[in-house]
Amino acid sequence: MNRMFRRYHRQIAIILCLPLFLTVLTGMGYTIAHEILHQDEIGEFLLGLHTLEIVHLEKIYPLLNGLGLVGLLITGVTMTGLFRKRVSQE
């Protein structure tokens, strides 16, 4: 069972690597551009890229990112062994 979760975790991580990296970088870039540098044009571009509004995926992209992260959390927590039955040693 643990081997199956490792395989799924690895596959999900490979698929989500680029979208999550893009989300993190554009989120940080937007905060820096808007709050620190006061560059609204760059901030708007980064916000459009952050939500993939540029390619008209703003409605589905955050949902897919969220579902992928939930999948990573479930497989990761399952692999830790927190929910295994403990065998009592008497």
N, C-alpha and C positions, 0 to 999 in steps of 0.2 A: 504494500500500500504506500509506504514511504517513497519507494522508488518511482511510483506513478506520479505522486505529487511533485517530486523533484523534476521529473520530465516536463510536467505541465508548467511548473514555475519557471523553468528555463525557457520554454517556448514563449510563454507570455512575456517574460522579461526581454527577450530578443525582439519581439514584435513591438513592445511599448518603449523601447529605448529611445528611438528618434522622436516620437511624438511628445514624450515626457520631457526630454531634453529641450525641445523647442518651446514647450510651455514654460519651463523653468527659466530659460534664458530670456524669453520675451517678457515674462512677468517681472524679472529683475530689471531688465532694460527699460521697461515702461516706468517703473518706480524711479529709477535713476533719472531718466529723461524728463519726466513730468514733475517730480517733487524736488529734485536737487538742481537740475540744469534749467528747468522751466522752458523746455523745448516742446511745445504742444504739437507741432507737425510730426516730429519724430515719435512722440508718444502715441499719437493717433495711429501712425503706421504700425508701430509695435503692438498696439492693442488689437488692430485688425489681424495681424499675424498671430497673435496670442490665441485668438478665438477661431482662427482660420476663416474669418469673414471675407478675406481676399478671394478665396475660392468657393465661397458660399456654403461652407460647412459649419457655420456658427451654431446651428441648432443640434447637430449630432456629435461634433467633435468633443465638447466637454463631457457628454454622456459616455462616449467610448473611452475617454481617458479615465473617467470615474469607474466604469465597469472593469476596465483592465486593472486598475489599482486595487479594487475589491478582490479580484481574482488573485492578484499577487499576495494580498494580505491573507486570504483564506489558505492558499497553498503554503505560504511561509509559516503561518501560525501552526498549521497542521504538522509541518515537518519538525517543529520544535519539540513535540512530544508532550505538550501541556495537557492534552486531552486523552492521553493513553490511560488505560486501566493499570493501576499499580498492583503488582502481585505481592501480597503480604508474605513476609518471610517469618515463619514461626518455628 
